[in-house]
Amino acid sequence: MRPARYIGCEPNHVIKDPKDVQVRFALCYPDIYEIAMSYYGLFLLYEISNRIDGVWCERCFAPWADMEEYLRQTGAPLTTLESKTPLSAMDLIGFSLTYELNVTNVLNMLSLGGVKIRSDERQGTDPIVIGGGPLMLNPKPYERFFDIIVAGEGDEAIVSILKMSRDMAGERRDTIISEISRLEGVYSVYSRKVKRLFVRDLDKAFHPVRPPIPTVDSVHNRLNIEISRGCGNGCRFCLAGFGYRPYRERSFDAVKAVIDEGLQNTGYEEISLLSLSSGDYRYLFDVIDYARKEYKGLSVSLPSLKIGSIGDDEIAAMGQMARTGFTFALEAPTAHLRCRLNKDIDVDNLVMQLPQLKALGWRRLKLYVMVGFPWETEDDLRAIRDVITPFRAAGMDINLSVSPFTPKPHTPFQWLPMDDESVLIEKIMLMKDVLKKTGVRLRYRDTSVSIIEGIVARADENLSPLFEYLHEHNVRLEAWREFFSFEPYRRWFEINSVDMKAYTGARDTHGTLAWDVVDMGFDTQFLRNELKQAESGDTTADCLNGCAGCGLSCSQSNGLAPDRAIEVKPSEAVDSTGLPAGNQMPPKKITFRYGKYGDARYIGHLDTMSILVRAMKASGIPIRTKGKYHPLPKIALTDALPVGIESFYEFIEIEIDPDVPIDSLRINTINKRLSSGIKIYEFIEGSLKDVVKDYLFILVSASPQEGDITLWRQTEGKYFYVWRGKGVKQLWNQGTFSRIIKIESRQNDGI
């Protein structure tokens, strides 16, 4: 069990007085903490919602299996992180669905929170349940479970929904739902068709700058910077590309402001430039170069890149920063197959950049391909070896990820069939065999998972009972390999005499589709024409250099500023401290005494270290680093404190420049940026080795205990014992003590 997932005391979390709010909103992500706290959309909606007067937005995530077992055994409900309020007591509950296999988690979370899973069974004071996220571009399979569904980008819709709910507080539930359903982009039982929402100007759109910092290391624990939204490349298989049209960019000045404020509020050592194709962002070099010059030791990561989209200047700038990896979307091994996908790239462009990448310290690249397209031949699959050969010849290690193609709604490939699972396995095994003895690390997606993803992606209202069946049979956390099983799906289809191929097979290009209820803003005939282009092997102009003619009626420039010349200036040589080489000053060591108490006792040792270091950096303390490509802060800590044990006698040593002032005001600033329950009390100028570490443990129990422990005090039914030495973790794990507290030995008389 990782209890820190459930304590909700992160730096930057929002607490409001319930008496001052009219709407309590639970923002839910249907996966566990580490995944949810990596999702940009969560931070965006969390910060937007909490800026509204009279609204308190709190978070709630799917519990891991051990916590769910505890909740069911004890009868305790699933609650929000911030106030520990059961979901059933909230006014609104919102879910963002980004992945097909998380649908069962939604039903499980509602059930654990004491909320009925079907919308037609909720009444009276029951919460209004909202669905959003990319999956809601096909709302029909989920309308049974949500009271309202937001189709498209929810930045602006969430403000309207929350303000309307606030202003109508106290009115009948069905009246509020009916009024919200009148908003553009909102789908409900009252709707026939809904128009997809999208933000027109990113510079005018809100960007989060104060995200809660995870108390458990998340999958992507860094500052997310959205540099653009949508994609102009028109890859015919991609829901994100068509679902988030048109392509829009944030200006360089806007991105720069977000970086400055975000780092000031978080102290992160890495930023991620979020985009569906970050190499297409016209100010990419400017942003990377700014981050490099202004924030020594900061690393910049880019999502999957289109081959040929990142230039030598950007690579050179990133080569002078802390190292992150590169992932390139190859999509298919041969050029003629990529043309069918409208993926017009030249692999030779990347091959030509390999010497530069290697010279700057990169030794490994990640490539991504798909299998299962209807035009695929054995020769296409075997060609993967020809693609890989020049990379290996250049001394590059390659991680190759292979995923089966799954048709998605609102794309030109929405009508295509999926390959049978046996065929997908055969294709992947062929590719694996071709790459034997090449040194390539090949990873491939479970084909049975892909089949289910394909079924759910193009589901209709007739599959709503499937999700209920899965819920009743305890299916949840399916995104995790140890919990996924194909069998309950197969069993439901068999029991109900439904053919899986009705959902994985080809669709009539002139038939009605379940997701037609969402008006995407572009012409369905355009999608049909794109499919014909794919069948003939022709490409279509992208939105960056022309107009694809999708019918969205956006301007060709999408409001983008004209290109401007970029002057590449050679940078100063810097060493691992971030100081110009030759200007190294002797370091100063500062040792802080801090405490960890209350719910913060469940935060692990390494996570505590990260929280402290980031709070110091956000407070303007530049900690020296070591290491060239992966710089680490020069710090030292006392031995790890077992999870669950409190302490007022922990120490962390940092190494800084001699001219950096540390005083009580700086300590107060740091403490404001720490998790609730972590606090710095004092500091000395000197090494951790100079600190006298004489401590003991106070053990608190509701009943008398025996053993090698000394009774210190007894008051009001509590017994306080003293313990010195090792083995305190074993004492805590016995479960006989409600608290164990580490203190300085000479302070025990005054505790």
NUZA-634356 format. One record per residue (C-alpha): residue in three letters; x, y, z. Coordinates in steps of 0.1 Angstrom, whole numbers, plus 2048, in hexadecimal, padded with zeros to 3 digits. Example, Ala and Ser with C-alpha at 12.3 -4.5 7.8 and 13.67 -1.06 7.14 Angstrom:
# residues 2
ALA87B7D384ESER8897F5847
//
This chain:
# residues 751
MET800800800ARG80C8237F8PRO7F7838811ALA805859804ARG7EE8557E6TYR7D185D7FBILE7DC879813GLY7D78977FDCYS7F08AE80EGLU8048B87EFPRO8158DA7EBASN7FC8F07D7HIS7DD8DC7E0VAL7BF8F27E6ILE7AC8F4807LYS78D90980BASP77490E828PRO7558FA81FLYS74091682EASP74D92E813VAL7439187F5GLN72290F7E4VAL72F8F47CDARG7458D67D7PHE7558C77B8ALA7688A67B8LEU77F8A579ACYS786880794TYR79F86E77FPRO79884977AASP7BA83B781ILE7D283A79ETYR7E48587ADGLU80585579AILE7F3856779ALA7D9870782MET7F488878FSER80588776DTYR7E789375ATYR7E88B774EGLY7C28B974ALEU7BE8B276FPHE7D48CF779LEU7C38E5760LEU79F8DE76CTYR7AA8DE791GLU7B990178FILE79E90F779SER782902790ASN79290F7B0ARG7959327A2ILE76F9347A2ASP75F9457C0GLY74992E7D4VAL75790E7C4TRP76F8F57D4CYS77E8DC7BDGLU78E8BD7CDARG79E89F7BECYS79687A7C0PHE7A885D7AFALA7A38387ABPRO7B08247C9TRP7C98087C5ALA7BC7E57CCASP7C97E57F0MET7B78057F9GLU7977FA7E8GLU7987DA7FDTYR79C7F081CLEU77F806812ARG7677E980BGLN7717D682BTHR76C7F4841GLY74F80382FALA76182482BPRO75983980CLEU7708457F1THR77786A7F9THR7878897EBLEU7AC88F7F3GLU7A98B2800SER78D8AF81ALYS78788981CTHR76288F811PRO750871803LEU7478747DESER7238707E7ALA7248917FAMET7318A67DDASP71C8BC7C7LEU72D8B37A7ILE74489779DGLY75889A77DPHE76C87E76CSER785883750LEU78886473BTHR7A7861725TYR7AA83C721GLU792820718LEU79B808733ASN79482274FVAL76E82174ATHR76A805764ASN77E81B77DVAL76383677ALEU74881E785ASN75D8107A1MET7658327AELEU74183D7AESER73781D7C0LEU7538217DAGLY7498457DFGLY72483C7E6VAL7178497C5LYS6FF8357AFILE71082C78FARG6F2832778SER6E6855772ASP6C184C772GLU6C483E795ARG6D385E7A4GLN6BA8777B2GLY6B58917CDTHR6D689D7DCASP6EB8847C9PRO7098937B8ILE70889D793VAL721887781ILE733896763GLY748884748GLY763895734GLY78388D722PRO78B87E700LEU77585F704MET757876707LEU75A87E6E2ASN74685D6E0PRO72E8636FCLYS7138486F5PRO72382B707TYR726840727GLU705854728ARG6F683B740PHE71084475APHE71486A757ASP6FA88475DILE70C89C744ILE72989772CVAL7408B2720ALA74B8AC6FCGLY76D8BC6F3GLU7838D3706GLY7758DB729ASP7898FA732GLU76D91272DALA74F8FA732ILE75A8F1755VAL758916760SER735919752ILE72A8F9762LEU738902784LYS72A925784MET70891977ASER7088FF795ARG7139197AEASP6F89317A4MET6DD9167A4ALA6E89077C5GLY6CA8FA7D8GLU6B48F47B9ARG6A88D27AEARG6C38BA7A0ASP6B18B4780THR6AC8D977AILE6D18E077EILE6D98C3766SER6C08D074DGLU6CE8F374EILE6F28E874BSER6E88D272DARG6DF8F271ALEU7048FC71AGLU7168F86F9GLY72B8D86F9VAL7178C7715TYR7078A670DSER6EC895722VAL6CB882720TYR6BC8A3714SER6D48A56F6ARG6D18986D3LYS6F28A56C6VAL70E8B96D6LYS7298D06C7ARG74D8C96D1LEU75D8E46E5PHE7808F26DFVAL7939116EBARG79A9286CFASP7B793D6DDLEU7D092B6F4ASP7E094C6FFLYS7BF95670DALA7B993471DPHE7C292C741HIS7E2918748PRO7E890976AVAL80791677CARG80290879FPRO7FD8E279CPRO7FC8CD7BBILE81E8BC7BEPRO81A8967C2THR8238867E4VAL8288667D1ASP83E8677B3SER827868795VAL82E85A773HIS83687D765ASN840891783ARG8498B2773LEU83A8D4769ASN8248CF74AILE8248ED732GLU80A8EB716ILE81A8FC6F9SER8008F36DFARG7DF8E16DCGLY7D28CD6BECYS7E78C06A2GLY7EA8CB67EASN7FA8AB670GLY7D9898669CYS7E5875671ARG7C7861667PHE7C6849684CYS7C98636A0LEU7AC86D6B5ALA7C08886C7GLY7C98986A6PHE7A589A69AGLY79589D6BCTYR7A98BC6C6ARG7A88CF6A5PRO7B18EA69CTYR7D68EE6A3ARG7DD90A6BBGLU7FD9186CBARG80692B6EASER81D9486E3PHE8409486EFASP839963708ALA81C950716VAL83093071ALYS84D943729ALA835952743VAL82793074CILE84A921750ASP85493D767GLU83693C77DGLY83391777DLEU857911788GLN85492C7A2ASN8369197B1THR8448F67AEGLY86A8F57ADTYR8698D9793GLU8898CE783GLU8788C4762ILE85E8D374BSER84B8C1730LEU8408D4711LEU81E8C570ASER8128C26E7LEU8058A86CFSER8238B06B9SER83B8C76CCGLY8538C86AFASP8398DC69BTYR8388F86B5ARG8489166A5TYR8589236C4LEU8679026D1PHE88B90E6CFASP88292F6E0VAL87291C6FDILE88E903701ASP8A991E6FETYR897934718ALA894917730ARG8B890E72BLYS8C5931732GLU8AE93B74ETYR8AC91B762LYS8CD908767GLY8C98E376CLEU8A68E375ESER89D8C8746VAL8848CA72ASER8718AC71DLEU85C8A96FDPRO8408916F6SER8428796D9LEU85088C6BBLYS84988A696ILE869880684GLY87989F674SER8658B8689ILE8828C06A1GLY8A08D3693ASP8C58D369BASP8C18F36AFGLU8A88E46C7ILE8BD8C56CBALA8DC8DA6D2ALA8C98EE6ECMET8BC8CF6FDGLY8DE8C06FDGLN8EB8DC714MET8D08D472EALA8C88B7745ARG8C1899730THR89F88B726GLY89787270CPHE8898746E9THR86B8606DCPHE8648616B7ALA8438566A7LEU84D840689GLU829831687ALA83181966APRO85280A65CTHR84D814638ALA847836627HIS82B829611LEU81881C630ARG81E83D642CYS80F850625ARG7EF83C62ALEU7EF84964EASN7F786C642LYS81786A655ASP82E87C63DILE85087864DASP874871641VAL88785A658ASP8A7865648ASN8A3887659LEU8A687667BVAL8C386066FMET8D687F665GLN8D288D688LEU8E086E69APRO90487A69BGLN8F989B6ACLEU8E38886C4LYS8FF8706CDALA91988C6D0LEU90289E6E9GLY8FF87F6FFTRP8E086D6F3ARG8E58476F0ARG8C183B6EELEU8A28446DALYS87F8386DCLEU86B8306BCTYR8468286BAVAL83481469FMET81280569AVAL8077E568AGLY7E57D967DPHE7DD7F1661PRO7C97E1645TRP7E37E962AGLU8007DA63DTHR8157C062DGLU8307A863AASP84A7BD627ASP83E7DC63ALEU8447CA65BARG8667BC651ALA8717DF647ILE8747E866CARG8977D966BASP8A17F064FVAL89480E663ILE8A8804682THR8C97FB671PRO8D781E66DPHE8CE827691ARG8E180869EALA8FE810686ALA900832696GLY9048236B8MET8E082B6C4ASP8CD8146DBILE8A98126D0ASN88A80B6E4LEU86E8016CCSER84A8026D7VAL8307F06C3SER80B7F56C7PRO7ED7E66B3PHE7D87FF6A0THR7B68066AFPRO79D81B69BLYS79083A6ADPRO77084F6A9HIS77186F695THR790864681PRO79385A65CPHE79B837668GLN77B83467ETRP76B81D664LEU789805662PRO78A7E2672MET7A37D668BASP7B87B8684ASP7AE798696GLU7C37936B5SER7D57756A6VAL7DF78A688LEU7EC7A669EILE80178D6B2GLU80F77E692LYS8197A0686ILE82A7AA6A6MET83C7896A8LEU84878D685MET8567B068ELYS8667A16ADASP876785698VAL88379E67ELEU8947B369ALYS8A67956AALYS8CB79C6B1THR8C87C16A8GLY8CA7CC6CDVAL8A97DD6CAARG8937DD6E9LEU8707D56DDARG8517DA6F2TYR82F7D26E5ARG80C7D86F2ASP7F67BC6FETHR7E07B46E0SER7C27AA6F5VAL7C47CD706SER7C47DD6E3ILE7A57C96D9ILE7927D66F7GLU79E7F96F1GLY7917F76CEILE76F7E96D9VAL76B8046F4ALA7778206DDARG75B8196C3ALA74180E6DCASP71C8196DCGLU70181A6F6ASN6FC7F46F2LEU71D7EE704SER712802723PRO7077E1733LEU72A7D372DPHE7397ED745GLU71F7E575FTYR7267C075CLEU74C7C775FHIS7457DC77EGLU7307C178EHIS74C7A8788ASN7667BE799VAL7787C977AARG78D7E8780LEU7B17F677DGLU7B27E675AALA7CE7FD74ETRP7E57E9765ARG7F17C9757GLU7EB7B5777PHE7C67BE777PHE7BD7BB752SER7AB79D746PHE79B796724GLU78477B732PRO768790742TYR7647A3721ARG76378270DARG74A774726TRP732792723PHE7327916FDGLU72B76C6FEILE70F76E718ASN6FE789705SER70477A6E2VAL7167996D6ASP7317956BCMET7527A76C5LYS7597AC6A0ALA73A7C269ETYR7507DB6B1THR7737D26A4GLY7687CE680ALA7647E7663ARG748801664ASP73280D648THR74182E63CHIS71D83B636GLY70D82B654THR70483C675LEU71F83C690ALA71983E6B5TRP72F85C6B8ASP71D87069DVAL70B8816BAVAL72A8976BFASP72E8B26A5MET7548B56A1GLY7528D468CPHE7628C366DASP7518B2650THR74B88C651GLN75088B62CPHE773898632LEU77A879647ARG76C86362CASN783874612GLU7A186F629LEU79984A62BLYS799849605GLN7BA85B605ALA7C884161CGLU7BC825606SER7CD8355E8GLY7ED83C5FCASP7EA8625F8THR7F287D613THR7DE89C61BALA7ED8BE623ASP7F28C5648CYS7E38E365ALEU8058F2661ASN80E8F963CGLY7EB8FB62CCYS7C78F1632ALA7BC8CD632GLY7988D862BCYS7888C6649GLY76C8DF64BLEU7748ED66DSER77591165FCYS79491A672SER7AC933662GLN7CA924651SER7E2935669ASN7CD92B688GLY7D794C696LEU7FB943698ALA81595E697PRO82D95F678ASP84E94D67BARG86B961687ALA89095D683ILE8A194C6A0GLU8C59556A8VAL8D89386B7LYS8F19446D0PRO90D92E6DESER907928703GLU91F92B71FALA92F90B72AVAL92090174BASP92A8E7765SER9128D2779THR90C8EE792GLY8FD904778LEU91991D77BPRO93092775FALA94E91175DGLY96C92176FASN955936786GLN95091B79FMET94D9287C3PRO9529127E1PRO9319047EDLYS91E90B80DLYS90C8EF81FILE8EB8F5831THR8DA8DB847PHE8B58DF84FARG8A18CD86ATYR87E8C585FGLY8608B286BLYS84789A85BTYR82789586EGLY80288F869ASP7F8880847ALA81A88A83AARG82986D84DTYR81D857831ILE832869817GLY85185380EHIS87585D813LEU87D8657EFASP85D8777E9THR86388C808MET8868957FBSER8778A07DAILE85D8B67EBLEU8778C7800VAL88F8CD7E3ARG8748DB7CDALA8678F27E8MET88A8FF7EDLYS88F9057C8ALA86D9167C5SER87892C7E2GLY8969387CFILE8B19217DDPRO8C79147C0ILE8D38F37CDARG8F38E77BCTHR8F28C87A7LYS9088AB79CGLY90889877BLYS9088A5758TYR8EC894746HIS8D688C764PRO8DF8A677ELEU8D589E7A2PRO8D38B77BFLYS8F18B67D7ILE8DE8AC7F6ALA8E2894813LEU8C788682ATHR8C387384AASP8B984F847ALA897847839LEU87B84A851PRO86282D84FVAL84183683FGLY82783D859ILE83F84A874GLU83F86F87DSER85E883884PHE8698A5890TYR88E89C88CGLU896897868PHE8B38A8855ILE8BB8B2831GLU8DC8C1826ILE8DF8D6806GLU8FC8E47F4ILE8F99087E7ASP90E9267DDPRO91D93A7FAASP90A95A7F0VAL8E794A7F3PRO8D7957813ILE8C493F82AASP8B094F846SER88E94C858LEU87C95E83DARG889945823ILE87F92983AASN85B93783CTHR85A939816ILE865915813ASN84B90982DLYS82F919819ARG8399037FBLEU83A8E280ESER8208C7813SER8098CB831GLY81B8B984DILE83F8BF841LYS8508DD851ILE8738EA854TYR87B8F6878GLU89F902877PHE8C0901864ILE8E590286AGLU90190C853GLY9148EC851SER9138C8847LEU8FB8AD852LYS91A89C861ASP91D8B887AVAL8FA8B3888VAL8F789E8A8LYS8DC8848A0ASP8D18788C2TYR8AC86E8C0LEU8928578CEPHE86F84C8C5ILE84F8538D8LEU8368368D3VAL81183E8DASER7F88228E2ALA7D48208EFSER7DD802905PRO7FB7F691AGLN8167E5906GLU8317CD910GLY8547C7903ASP8757DA902ILE8657FC903THR864815920LEU84482492CTRP84984A92DARG827858935GLN80284F937THR7E7869931GLU7C1866929GLY7C284291DLYS7E2846909TYR803835910PHE823846905TYR842830902VAL8668388FATRP87A8248E1ARG89F8288D7GLY8B18168BDLYS8A780289EGLY8897ED896VAL86F80A897LYS8617FF875GLN8587DD884LEU8487EE8A2TRP83280388AASN8297E5875GLN81B7D3894GLY7FE7EB893THR7FD7EF8B9PHE8088148B8SER7F28308ABARG8108478A7ILE8368458A8ILE8488668A9LYS86E86B8A5ILE87B8888BAGLU89C8958C7SER8A68838E7ARG8A88A28FCGLN8858AE8F2ASN8718908FFASP8688A1920GLY8578BE90EILE8448AB8F3
//
